[in-house]
């Protein structure tokens, strides 16, 4: 999920992100990464407890780092 244009995240936005994440995990058992996140949305996700569920290793400040993480995940047996 590329969040470069999201400067502010409210409860509705957090619920939408968590809903997408739940669907990905339930239906696809896939990797869910958040890229290019700004500080306020990061803090909002952290305070809501979602960041702990997702795992901080799945959040990146840059698209390039997120793509590298995705490549490593795909390469796993």
ABEGO torsion letter per residue (X at the ends): XBAAABABBBAAAAAAAAAAAAAAAAAAGBBBBBBGBBAAAAAAAAAAGAAAAAEAAABBABAAAAAAAAAAAAABX
